[in-house]
Amino acid sequence: MGRHDFFNKYAPRPGRLRFAISRVAVLVLVIVVLAWIAISILLAPPPVAQELETVPLVSDPSASAPADHQSPSPAAPEVTVHVVGAVKKPGVYQLPVDSRIADAVDAAGGLAKGARAQMVNLAAKLVDGQQVVLPGAETATEPAAAPSATAGGKISLNSADSQTLQELPGIGPALAARIIDFRTENGPFSSVEELDAVPGIGPALLGQLSELVIP
C-alpha cells in the first residue's frame, strides 16, 4: 500500500467536513446573538415611569353652569306712601320696607320753606298706605276753620298743630307730640275714640276730650 492510499483512507470525507463546518458556524452565530441580547439589556436605559394625568372632579354641577341660567333674585318688598304738606314735591312714592319718614321726605324733594319738621317724628317707620303730613308755616292759619277749645269750638285731631292741641285740657307738649306722632305713623284719626291708643291718654282724659275734639 502506497503513501497515496494511506491519505485517501484516513482523510475526512468532503460531506462530513461540510457538516462539521456548518455546525460550528451555527454555534458561533447563536453565541453572537445571545451576546448581543445580553449587551442590549445591560446597556438599555431604565424605563421612565409615566405620571397619570389627573382629572379635576367637579363636586358641584351648578358651579359650572353659566350665569345666564341663574334664577333672578326676588324683588325687594316696598311700601307705598302719600307725602303731602310742606315738601317740595308732594305725591305718592314707593320706598323699601323699613324706610323712615325722613326717607319719604327725601323722596318728595326735601322740606319746603317754612316746614315745621319738629312737629313730625322723622325717625318713625313707614307703613304701607300711610299718608305723611309735613306741617308748614300756613298750618297756624288753618285752625281758624276749627275754633280753639277756649272759644267753645272743637279742635280737629288731624289738622291741629302742637300749639293748638295744647289748648285742650290735660294736653301738654309731650302729649301733643304723641298725638301728632300717632297720626303720622298710623294715618289720620277716624274717630275720637282712637285717642285712647295714644300713650298717656287714658279713659278719664278721653272723657274730657270727647266733647272738645273731632277727627
C-alpha positions as CSV (number, residue, x, y, z in Angstrom):
1,M,0.0,0.0,0.0
2,G,1.5,3.3,-1.0
3,R,1.5,6.6,0.6
4,H,-1.2,8.0,-1.5
5,D,-3.6,5.2,-0.5
6,F,-2.9,6.0,3.2
7,F,-4.0,9.6,3.0
8,N,-7.0,8.6,0.9
9,K,-8.0,6.1,3.6
10,Y,-7.7,8.4,6.6
11,A,-8.6,11.8,5.1
12,P,-12.1,13.1,6.1
13,R,-14.7,12.9,3.6
14,P,-16.0,16.1,1.9
15,G,-19.6,15.6,3.2
16,R,-18.6,15.2,6.8
17,L,-16.3,18.2,6.6
18,R,-19.0,20.5,5.4
19,F,-21.4,19.2,8.1
20,A,-18.9,19.9,10.8
21,I,-18.2,23.4,9.5
22,S,-22.0,24.1,9.4
23,R,-22.4,23.1,13.0
24,V,-19.6,25.3,14.1
25,A,-21.0,28.3,12.2
26,V,-24.4,27.9,13.7
27,L,-23.0,27.6,17.2
28,V,-20.9,30.7,16.7
29,L,-24.0,32.6,15.3
30,V,-26.1,31.6,18.4
31,I,-23.3,32.8,20.7
32,V,-23.1,36.1,18.9
33,V,-26.9,36.6,19.1
34,L,-27.0,35.8,22.8
35,A,-24.1,38.1,23.5
36,W,-25.8,40.9,21.6
37,I,-29.0,40.5,23.5
38,A,-27.2,40.4,26.8
39,I,-25.3,43.6,26.0
40,S,-28.5,45.3,24.8
41,I,-30.2,44.5,28.1
42,L,-27.3,45.7,30.2
43,L,-26.9,49.0,28.3
44,A,-30.6,49.8,27.9
45,P,-31.8,52.9,30.0
46,P,-34.2,52.2,32.8
47,P,-37.9,52.7,31.9
48,V,-39.3,56.1,32.7
49,A,-42.4,55.9,34.9
50,Q,-45.3,57.8,33.3
51,E,-47.4,60.0,35.5
52,L,-51.1,59.5,35.3
53,E,-52.9,62.6,34.1
54,T,-55.1,64.0,36.9
55,V,-58.6,64.9,36.0
56,P,-60.3,67.5,38.3
57,L,-63.5,66.4,39.9
58,V,-66.5,68.7,39.8
59,S,-68.2,68.4,43.1
60,D,-71.0,71.0,42.4
61,P,-72.5,70.7,39.0
62,S,-74.2,74.0,39.4
63,A,-70.8,75.8,39.8
64,S,-70.1,75.3,36.1
65,A,-73.5,76.4,35.0
66,P,-73.4,79.8,33.1
67,A,-74.5,82.9,35.0
68,D,-77.4,83.4,32.5
69,H,-79.2,80.4,33.8
70,Q,-79.2,81.5,37.5
71,S,-82.6,82.3,38.9
72,P,-83.3,86.0,39.3
73,S,-83.3,87.4,42.8
74,P,-86.8,88.3,44.1
75,A,-87.7,92.0,44.1
76,A,-87.3,93.7,47.5
77,P,-90.6,94.5,49.2
78,E,-91.8,98.1,49.2
79,V,-94.3,100.3,50.9
80,T,-96.4,103.0,49.1
81,V,-96.9,106.3,51.0
82,H,-98.6,109.6,50.2
83,V,-96.4,112.6,51.2
84,V,-98.2,115.9,51.5
85,G,-97.7,119.2,53.2
86,A,-94.6,121.3,53.4
87,V,-92.4,119.3,51.0
88,K,-91.1,120.3,47.6
89,K,-92.7,117.5,45.5
90,P,-95.8,116.2,47.2
91,G,-97.1,112.9,45.8
92,V,-97.2,109.1,46.1
93,Y,-93.9,107.3,46.5
94,Q,-92.7,103.7,46.7
95,L,-89.9,103.1,49.2
96,P,-88.2,100.0,50.6
97,V,-89.7,98.3,53.6
98,D,-88.2,99.6,56.9
99,S,-87.8,103.1,55.4
100,R,-88.4,106.1,57.7
101,I,-90.5,109.2,57.4
102,A,-87.2,111.0,56.7
103,D,-86.7,108.8,53.6
104,A,-90.2,109.7,52.4
105,V,-89.4,113.4,52.8
106,D,-86.2,113.0,50.8
107,A,-88.1,111.2,48.1
108,A,-90.5,114.1,47.9
109,G,-87.7,116.5,47.3
110,G,-87.0,117.5,50.9
111,L,-88.6,120.0,53.2
112,A,-90.2,123.1,51.7
113,K,-89.6,126.6,53.0
114,G,-91.4,127.1,56.3
115,A,-91.7,123.4,57.1
116,R,-92.1,122.6,60.7
117,A,-90.2,119.3,60.8
118,Q,-90.1,119.4,64.6
119,M,-93.8,118.5,64.7
120,V,-93.2,115.2,63.0
121,N,-91.2,112.2,64.2
122,L,-88.9,111.8,61.2
123,A,-87.4,108.6,62.6
124,A,-90.7,106.7,62.6
125,K,-91.0,103.8,60.3
126,L,-93.3,104.0,57.3
127,V,-96.4,101.8,56.9
128,D,-97.9,100.7,53.5
129,G,-100.7,103.1,52.6
130,Q,-99.7,105.8,55.1
131,Q,-100.1,109.5,54.5
132,V,-97.2,111.5,55.7
133,V,-98.2,115.1,56.5
134,L,-95.5,117.7,57.0
135,P,-96.8,120.8,58.8
136,G,-95.8,124.2,57.3
137,A,-96.0,127.8,58.2
138,E,-99.5,128.1,56.9
139,T,-100.7,125.5,59.5
140,A,-101.1,128.3,62.0
141,T,-103.9,129.8,60.0
142,E,-105.7,126.5,59.4
143,P,-107.2,126.3,63.0
144,A,-109.4,129.3,62.1
145,A,-111.7,126.8,60.5
146,A,-111.7,124.9,63.8
147,P,-112.0,127.2,66.7
148,S,-110.0,126.7,69.8
149,A,-111.4,124.9,72.8
150,T,-111.4,128.1,74.9
151,A,-113.7,129.7,72.4
152,G,-116.2,126.8,72.6
153,G,-115.3,125.3,69.3
154,K,-113.9,121.8,68.6
155,I,-110.3,121.1,67.5
156,S,-109.5,118.7,64.6
157,L,-107.1,116.0,65.7
158,N,-105.9,115.5,62.1
159,S,-105.1,119.2,61.3
160,A,-104.2,120.8,64.6
161,D,-100.5,121.6,65.4
162,S,-98.8,121.2,68.7
163,Q,-99.7,124.6,70.0
164,T,-103.4,124.1,69.1
165,L,-103.5,120.7,70.8
166,Q,-102.1,122.2,73.9
167,E,-105.1,124.4,74.3
168,L,-107.0,121.2,75.3
169,P,-107.3,120.4,79.0
170,G,-104.7,117.9,80.2
171,I,-102.6,118.1,76.9
172,G,-99.1,119.4,77.3
173,P,-96.2,119.5,74.8
174,A,-95.4,115.8,75.4
175,L,-98.9,114.6,74.8
176,A,-99.4,116.9,71.8
177,A,-96.2,115.5,70.2
178,R,-97.5,111.9,70.9
179,I,-100.8,112.7,69.2
180,I,-99.0,114.1,66.1
181,D,-96.6,111.1,66.0
182,F,-99.6,108.7,66.3
183,R,-101.4,110.2,63.3
184,T,-98.2,110.3,61.3
185,E,-97.4,106.7,61.9
186,N,-100.9,105.3,61.7
187,G,-102.7,107.7,59.4
188,P,-105.4,110.2,60.2
189,F,-107.8,109.6,63.1
190,S,-111.1,108.1,62.0
191,S,-112.8,108.6,65.4
192,V,-112.2,110.5,68.6
193,E,-112.1,107.1,70.5
194,E,-108.8,106.3,68.7
195,L,-107.2,108.8,71.1
196,D,-107.3,106.0,73.7
197,A,-104.5,104.3,71.7
198,V,-102.1,107.3,72.2
199,P,-99.7,106.6,75.1
200,G,-100.6,108.8,78.1
201,I,-104.3,109.3,77.2
202,G,-106.5,107.1,79.4
203,P,-110.3,106.7,79.7
204,A,-110.6,109.7,82.1
205,L,-108.7,112.1,79.9
206,L,-110.5,110.8,76.8
207,G,-113.8,111.5,78.5
208,Q,-112.8,115.2,79.0
209,L,-111.7,115.5,75.3
210,S,-114.5,113.7,73.6
211,E,-116.7,116.8,73.5
212,L,-113.9,119.2,72.6
213,V,-112.3,117.5,69.5
214,I,-113.3,116.0,66.2
215,P,-111.3,113.6,64.0
